[in-house]
Each structure stands twice: as structure tokens, then as C-alpha cells.
Amino acid sequence: MHTDAQPTAPVIEFRDVEKQFDDKTVLKDLSFTVERGERVTLIGPSGSGKTTILRLVMTLAELTGGYIFIGGEPLVYEQRNGKRVPVSKRQQKQLTTRIGMVFQQFNLFPNMTVLENIIEAPIHVLGIAKRDAIERAHQLLEQVGLPDKADSHPTALSGGQQQRVAIARALAMDPEILLLDEVTSALDPEVVVDVLQVLRDVAATTDVTMLIVTHEMSFARDVSHRVMMLDGGKIIESADPETIFTNPSHERTQQFLSAVL
Ligand code: ADP
């Protein structure tokens, strides 16, 4: 676990976040926090802004308004003398190094072996010794059920296997925050359960904070501490999974769930 200047601050805070693509406002006045060790799932109709939220945390999308804090530290902009000013690229990089992301489309480096994919960032970003990175990579491959695939190339693996490698690669950075963006949406139905089992194990055995976008409602229900329902770029309901799935207070949540469950 990395050191943190403000251990009591939320791990993630969105404060009055706004996101525009050209002249289209996708997120407006969005504020929420995620506490250390919390697993929060974003649900809601397609286009409601779920993936955009994850991409903003990872600084893969430009923040057009408001503030995001990671462990209490401003990620992209900070307020100084009443003005909204960008933070240094160095600080931004330091903070995003603490965040791992797994994408719908795996995004493995196709020209590298599985092992090389996993050790790349720990060696070049964290400065971990190669032999230690390799040892950890083998442990992680064991953990995700692929102990004999270290020397394979991603193209030789099934989608489910590639996604398990992507999870191992994210965990190799020992992240404080793991962002999961529809990680099973591109997979054949029969391997979805394997990938979700790996993630259930990660949830059960680590205290990594997770922000999850998924259409797998039973997974969301089992692993989340909290579920946030988005609609039109706003959080319309945020509650424990039991409440959201059995007794949602918002009619829009009921409609959404009856369509997907
Ligand atoms: P969700 O994950 O809930 O399906 P997204 O965050 O992917 O929603 O998208 C929210 C809205 O932002 C959608 O209307 C989408 O069309 C728009 N959007 C997302 N990415 C871009 C982009 N790169 N350029 C323009 N519009 C985008």
C-alpha cells in the first residue's frame, strides 16, 4: 500500500464535476465520494455517463468543470486564490499511478508476451527490480488461473484469458483503486463467470477500492458496498445493493432494473 498524505480523506471525490464533449453536457454538478476499501458500482442506462466517470478518474478524458480528488489531493485542477488552476503533470502522474483500470477490450500489448505485459509498468513506472516483478507476475498468473500462460502472446489466448491477464496486469501495480469498465461485456457468456470469479476473489482477499461499471447485476449485488444509479449524467439514487435491488426508492431505478434483471 502506498503512503497517503491524508489517510482519512475519501479515496475518490468528485466535486461539482462537469463533463462536456463539444457542446454536449454529459455530466453536470456531479459530486460523490468513495471511501477507502469501498466497492461502488455504477449502474444506469447506456449513455448515462458511467464510463466517462471512470475515464475522468484515470485522466483519459478531459475534465471540463469542477474537481476530482484522489486521497484528498487534486487530480487535474485545484483551487488557488479562488481560481481553478491545473495541477502539475507530475502530480497527476503520481496520483494515476495509484489507479489501475481494466477495460472492456483488454488493451493488452499485442507484441509482448503475457509476462512482459504484466512486468512492464511495475519495472518502468514503479522501478521494481525485474526479478521481483517476474516473481510477482507468476503469483498473479496463478491467482487468475493462468499459471502456464506466461510465455504466450495475447493473440493466442481466448477473450476470457486475455481479460484475466489484464486483471493481473492491473494488480501488478498494487493499485489503491481499481476501475473496472464493463470488463465482461466483450466476452462469450461461458467465460464471463470465470472472470467474475477472479474479481470476486480480489474483492474478498484485498482491500483495494473499486469503482465498477457492469451490466452483471448479480455480481454488482454480491461485491458492492454501494450502488449508484445514474441517469442523464446525474446520480439519482445511491444505496446499499440490497436496497437498490429489492426496494429502490426512485421510479427510474425500478424501470431500469426491471428491464435488465
Ligand atoms: P455509459 O458508460 O453510461 O454508457 P458514456 O460515459 O460512455 O455512458 O457516455 C455518456 C455520453 O457521452 C453519451 O452520450 C456518449 O455518446 C457521450 N460520449 C462519450 N464519449 C464521447 C466522446 N469521446 N466524444 C463525444 N461524446 C462522447
Boltz pocket constraint, residues with backbone or C-beta under 6 A from the ligand:
constraints:
  - pocket:
      binder: B
      contacts: [[A, 21], [A, 26], [A, 44], [A, 45], [A, 46], [A, 47], [A, 48], [A, 49], [A, 50], [A, 51], [A, 52], [A, 53]]
      max_distance: 6.0
